[in-house]
Amino acid sequence: MADDRSIEDVLDTIGDQHARTVLAAISRQPRSAKELAEECELSLPTIYRRLELLQDHDLIIEQTAVAEDGNHYNVYECNFDSTVIQLEDDEYKVRIYRRENLPDRFTQLWDDLGAE
């Protein structure tokens, strides 16, 4: 986890009921903000606030999609598989296991092999 994000902020984000609802929806399938508002039964401003909060902590990915009519819109997908919270020596540690695409995984493996 990046040092510039406090553990409390990440826990607050994950602890937010609306943020968890949004994460659950996009973990099944990428969705637009409008689709999320309908599925989660939340207002569009609420959805956008949660999406911004989740993006601040790198918990979601935003991509641009093109509709059949040529219009562009953003879709969001979950960027992690699991989160582990540990209490060790009176200190909380948060580990977020991110989803990696195959090229990134290969690049990391290649870099690790070259470092030895």
N, C-alpha and C positions, 0 to 999 in steps of 0.2 A: 504494500500500500504506500502511496506517495506520502512523503513527510509533511507536505503542506496541507493535508487533510487530517483534521483531528479525529480521533477515535469517537469522541462524543458526537461529532457531526455525522459520521457514517452510521453510528447506532441510531441517532435521531431519524435519519433518513429511512433506514430499514424499519424502524419502529413506527413510522407513519402509516396509518391504515390505508389511506388513499394511494400512497406510493407503492405499498405491497400489492394492492389491487391492480394497479397499472402493471407492475412487474409480472404478476401472475398471468395477466392477459397477454403480454408480449412474449412471455416465455414459451407459449404454445405456438404463436405465429406473429410475425411482424405486423404492425397495424399503424394506421394513420391516427392523428389526434382525434379526428372526427369519429373514427371507428371506436377508439378507446372511450370517448365520451358516451357513445351509445351503449357499448357493451358494459362499461363500468357504472353506468347511470350517474355520471358526474358531469358538471358543467365544463364547457370547453376551457374557460380560464383556469379552473382547478386542474384539469389535465395538463395544460401548458406549464403551470407552476410546478407540478410534480415532475414532469419531463425535464424541466430545467434543473431541478434539484438532483434528479437521478443522473443527468449528464454531468453536473458539477463533480460527482463522485465516480464518474466513468463506469456507471452501472448499466448504461444503455448505449446503443449505437444508433445514430440518426443517418438515414440514407435517403437520397432523392429517388423518387419513382416517377414514371411518366404514365399518365392515363391514356386510354385509347384515343381520346380527343386531343392529345398533345399537351395537355396541362401538366405541370409539375407539382408534386406534393411530397411531403416528408413522411417516411415510415420509420417506426422505432422498433428495435428488438433488444432483448435482454443480452447483456454482455458478460454474464458470469454464470457459472454452474452451481456454485455453492459458496457459503460464507461460514467461516469457523471463528468463534469468539472464545478466547482462552483467558482464564484468570491465572496468572503465574506470578508469584512473589509480589502480591498486592498490586499488580499491574495488568490491565486488560490489553490483549493483543488481538487484532482483527486481521484475518487472512481472507482475502477474496480470491477465489479461484476463477480466473477469467477464461472465457472461451477464446480459443486461438484458431485462426484459420490455418490450413495446411502450409501455405507459403511462409507464414510467420514462424510456424513451428520448425520448418526445415531450416530457415535462416538462423533461428536460435540454436538449433542443433549444430549447424555448420560453424557458427561463431564459437560455440562451446568446444568443438573439436579442434579448432585452430588455436585456442587459448592454451592448450596443453603443451 
